[in-house]
């Protein structure tokens, strides 16, 4: 995850998530786990996971 933005007075979050490979076979599981983890945050009613491959990753 490289960005998180709360919207709608803290009830909705937009999560920007990146993968290290465009063909990552674990992408569906990673996105589902991120969605579940974000929804477990107190006060959030909805979460949208944005998948991208443009984040600057480093060691």
C-alpha positions in Angstrom: 0.0 0.0 0.0 1.4 3.4 -0.9 -1.5 5.8 -0.2 -4.6 6.0 1.9 -7.2 8.7 1.7 -10.3 9.0 3.9 -13.4 10.4 2.3 -17.0 11.1 3.3 -16.2 12.2 6.9 -14.1 9.1 7.7 -16.6 6.5 6.6 -15.0 5.6 3.3 -11.4 5.1 2.4 -9.5 4.9 -1.0 -6.5 2.7 -0.8 -3.8 2.8 -3.5 -2.0 -0.6 -3.7 0.8 -1.6 -5.9 2.3 -5.0 -6.9 5.9 -5.8 -7.8 4.9 -7.5 -11.0 2.0 -6.9 -13.4 1.5 -10.7 -13.6 1.5 -11.3 -9.9 -0.5 -14.5 -9.4 -1.3 -13.5 -5.8 -3.0 -10.2 -6.8 -6.6 -11.2 -6.0 -5.6 -12.6 -2.6 -3.5 -9.5 -1.8 -6.3 -7.1 -2.8 -8.9 -9.1 -0.8 -6.7 -9.1 2.3 -6.1 -5.3 2.0 -9.8 -4.8 1.6 -10.6 -6.9 4.7 -7.8 -5.2 6.8 -9.0 -1.7 5.8 -12.7 -2.5 6.6 -11.6 -3.7 10.1 -10.7 -0.1 10.9 -13.1 1.5 13.4 -15.4 4.0 11.7 -15.0 2.8 8.1 -18.1 1.5 6.3 -16.6 1.2 2.8 -13.3 0.8 1.2 -12.1 0.9 -2.5 -8.8 -0.7 -3.4 -7.1 1.0 -6.4 -4.5 -1.3 -8.0 -1.6 0.3 -9.8 1.9 -0.5 -10.9 3.3 3.0 -11.0 4.5 3.5 -7.4 8.2 4.1 -6.9 9.5 1.0 -5.1 12.9 0.8 -3.6 14.9 -1.4 -1.3 
